[in-house]
Amino acid sequence: MKKFILALIVLSISAPLMAQEEAAKEKTKKEKKSKKKTRLGLTNALVIGQLDNAQDRYTLEMNLSELFVSNGVKTVPSLNIMKLGSDAILLASDSIAQQMSAKGIDTYALVSVRGYDRRYKVSKKQDNLRTALEAASLFDLYRLDIVSISFEFKFFRNGEFVYGDMIKCGNVSDRATVLKRLRSKVEKRLKKKWRKK
């Protein structure tokens, strides 16, 4: 009888705890699902290629700008705003923000090469625009003997991080292949996740 009463007491104490754990797990699952369904709602963008090589930066910004425009996103490449070789930190200034606002641009798309393999994931760091622009670029658009490349996209509004994504391109053999694969994957991402429906 004592064992039975003890079992009832243990059960009455542990049942509410188990219910709370289940509720917490369900909440976590719902949060993960809602994060997966989050869309950027992109209608406009100032495209900023975060590359040290001037030719690579020009190529990246022009290709992405052309692709964004053809998919209904109003776009300005950062090279139309500041001279080549200027410090990118200028793009975080109030004067540039006012200039962009006058052109109907409120989203800044910062694009960088994260590395040359496929294991990279979206950075969990949610730096503001100024901090992100201060980060150094370590990689070029293409390097001999690479077979894959990962691009990180960070989107900012009002100088604050709002969305991040990673695009990985495999089976690349030259610079032209990198751009071809990137354009194809960015177009799919625009339609599925980034662009406003």
Residue pairs with C-beta under 8 A, 6 or more apart in sequence:
38 163
39 193
39 194
39 195
39 196
39 197
40 155
40 162
40 163
40 193
40 194
40 195
41 195
41 196
42 73
42 107
42 109
42 155
42 190
42 194
42 195
42 196
43 73
43 74
43 107
43 195
43 196
44 73
44 74
44 75
44 104
44 105
44 106
44 107
45 68
45 73
45 74
45 75
45 76
45 105
45 107
45 108
45 109
45 155
46 75
46 76
46 77
46 78
46 81
46 91
46 100
46 105
46 107
46 108
46 109
47 61
47 64
47 65
47 68
47 75
47 76
47 77
47 78
47 109
47 111
48 61
48 78
48 88
48 91
48 108
48 109
48 110
48 111
48 133
49 56
49 57
49 58
49 60
49 61
49 64
49 77
49 78
49 111
49 112
50 57
50 88
50 110
50 111
50 112
50 132
50 133
50 135
50 137
51 57
51 60
51 112
51 113
51 137
51 139
51 140
51 141
52 136
52 137
52 140
53 140
53 141
54 84
54 85
56 140
56 141
56 142
57 79
57 84
58 79
58 84
59 141
59 179
60 111
60 141
61 77
61 78
61 79
62 77
63 179
63 182
63 183
64 75
64 77
64 109
64 111
64 186
65 75
65 76
65 77
67 183
67 186
67 187
67 190
68 75
68 190
69 75
71 187
71 190
71 191
71 195
72 195
73 190
73 195
74 104
74 105
76 100
76 103
76 105
78 88
78 91
81 91
81 96
81 99
81 100
82 88
82 90
82 91
82 96
88 133
89 130
89 133
89 134
90 96
91 108
91 129
91 133
92 129
92 130
92 133
92 159
97 159
100 106
100 108
106 157
106 158
107 155
107 156
107 157
107 162
108 129
108 155
108 156
108 157
109 153
109 154
109 155
110 129
110 132
110 133
110 153
110 154
110 155
110 156
111 151
111 152
111 153
112 135
112 137
112 139
112 151
112 152
113 137
113 138
113 139
113 140
113 141
113 149
113 150
113 151
113 152
114 120
114 139
114 150
114 151
114 152
114 166
115 139
115 149
115 150
116 139
116 143
116 146
116 148
116 149
116 150
117 148
117 150
118 148
118 150
118 168
118 170
120 150
120 152
120 166
120 168
121 166
122 152
122 164
122 165
122 166
123 152
123 154
123 164
126 161
126 164
127 135
127 161
128 156
128 159
128 160
128 161
129 156
129 159
129 160
129 161
130 159
132 154
132 156
132 161
139 149
141 149
141 175
141 178
141 179
142 149
142 172
142 174
142 175
142 178
146 172
147 170
147 171
147 172
147 173
148 168
148 169
148 170
148 171
148 172
149 168
149 169
149 172
149 178
150 166
150 167
150 168
150 169
151 166
151 167
151 168
151 169
151 182
152 164
152 165
152 166
153 164
153 165
153 166
153 167
154 161
154 163
154 164
155 161
155 162
155 163
155 164
156 162
163 194
165 189
165 193
165 194
167 182
167 185
167 186
167 189
168 185
169 178
169 181
169 182
169 185
170 181
171 177
171 181
172 178
172 181
